[in-house]
């Protein structure tokens, strides 16, 4: 899992948070710390393309982050989401709440 900055569409620096391959409860402390730091960034982009394992706690953390960002007038964007993450969010009915990007046709 990592964090970096890139140029956002609005011209400011967007914080990019790459979610880890094993995005489950045991490893959420680092992700939570990165998400909390990102609340101060002008824009945030989440990258879920590497996620191979995910649990309900991880998706709840993302949902809480999105709500906190929205309360601060920010809308985090996605650079990508793995099929595993999309499927888990779908089972829990969180695709819309997490504002996951639409799937691309094959």
Residue pairs with C-beta under 8 A, 6 or more apart in sequence:
1 17
1 18
1 19
1 20
1 27
1 30
1 31
1 34
2 17
2 18
3 15
3 16
3 17
3 18
3 34
3 37
3 38
4 15
4 16
4 18
5 13
5 14
5 15
5 16
5 41
6 13
6 14
6 16
6 45
7 13
7 14
8 14
8 42
8 43
8 45
9 43
10 42
10 43
12 42
12 43
13 41
13 42
13 43
14 41
14 42
14 43
14 44
14 45
14 77
15 37
15 38
15 41
15 43
15 44
15 45
16 44
16 45
16 46
16 47
16 79
17 31
17 34
17 35
17 38
17 44
17 45
17 46
17 47
18 47
18 50
19 31
19 46
19 47
19 48
19 50
19 51
19 58
19 85
20 27
20 30
20 31
20 50
20 51
21 50
21 51
21 52
21 53
22 52
22 53
23 31
23 48
23 51
23 53
23 54
23 55
23 58
23 85
24 53
24 54
24 55
24 57
24 58
25 55
25 57
25 58
28 57
28 58
28 61
31 58
31 61
32 61
35 61
35 62
35 65
38 44
38 65
38 69
38 76
39 65
39 68
39 69
39 72
39 74
43 74
43 76
43 77
44 69
44 74
44 76
44 77
45 76
45 77
45 78
45 79
46 62
46 76
46 77
46 78
46 79
47 78
47 79
47 80
48 78
48 80
48 81
48 82
48 85
49 79
49 80
49 81
49 82
50 82
51 81
51 82
51 84
51 85
52 82
52 84
53 84
54 84
54 85
54 88
55 88
56 88
56 92
59 88
59 89
59 92
59 94
59 98
62 98
63 94
63 97
63 98
65 76
66 76
66 97
66 98
66 99
69 75
69 76
75 99
78 99
78 100
78 101
80 101
81 100
81 101
85 100
86 95
86 100
86 103
89 95
89 98
89 100
